[in-house]
Amino acid sequence: MGEKYEKLVRDKVVEILKEKGIPYEERTATPEEKSEVAFRKLTEEVAEFLEAKNLEELADVDQALDLKKSLPEFKGWEEMKAKKLAEKGGFEKMTILKGEK
């Protein structure tokens, strides 16, 4: 028997599984679990990107991050990003510090 899983999947995965005749159970995340489900997906995609270091996995991280940013508790992230950029700058110069904390 195969490995068990319960995870957030892309919207078209259900169609793909149906076409291939692969059995599955499907449900929609409840409002109470949306934040945690999105966090788990982001964590999963970051781990895959760190392993593979390729464009496909980077795109997955970006989409998982977009999902997380769309949730109500992260409303205002754009303002926070702009504030941090104004106060501390970005990472364009790729400056690396060496020292002790």
N, C-alpha and C positions, 0 to 999 in steps of 0.2 A: 504494500500500500504506500502511496506517495506521502510526501511531507504535508502536514496540515498548515494552513495559513488563514489569516483574516486581516486584510489590509485594504487600504484605499487604492483603487486602480483608476486608470484613465477612463474617460467616458465611453470610448469605443471598445474597450476590452470585452465587455459583456457580449456585444455583437460578434466579435471575433471568436469568442469561446462557443457561442451558439452555432456559428457557421461550421466550426470544427467538430461539433458534437461533444465537446468537453463538458462534463457535468460540473455544476457549481451552485452555490447558494448566493443570493444577492439581497442586500438591504441598503437603505440609505442611512447615513449617519444622522443621529438625533442632534437637535440643537445643543444639547448638553455635552455631547462628545466631539463636536466639530473641531474645537481648538486642539484637543489632544490628538485626534486623528490626523489633523494637518501637521502637528508637531512631529508625530511619528513618521509621516511621509517625508518631511523635510530632513529629518535625521537619517532615514534610510537613503535618500538620494544623495546627501552629502557624503555618507560613507561610501556609496558606490562611486561617486566622483573622485574621492581621495584615492580609491583603489585603481580606477581605470584612467583617470586624468585625461578624459577625452571630451570632445564637443557634445556628443550625445548626452553624456551624464551631466555636463554643465547646463545644458538646456533643461534637463529634468530638475536640477537644483533650482534654476531660475523659475520654473513653473510652480514648484512646490513652495518657493518663497513668495511668489505672487499670491498663491492660495492663502498662505498664512497672513500676509499683509492685508488681504481682503476681509479678514474677520473683524468684528466690531471692536475687540479689545486693542487692536492695532491701528484704529482710526487716528490719524494725525502723524503717521510715520514719516510722511513726506516733509512735514514741518520740522520734525526732529532731525531728519537727514540734512535739511538745509541749515538748521541751527548748528549742528556739529561741523558741517563743512565750513560755515562762516567763522566759527570759533577756533577750530583746530586744523582746518584744511582737509584735503583728501589724501589719496595715496599715490598721486601721479608721479612724484619725485622718487618714489621707491626708496626712501631713506630708511636705513637700518641703524638702530642704536645698539650700542654695546655698553654694558655697565652692570651695576648691582642695584637691587631694589632695597 
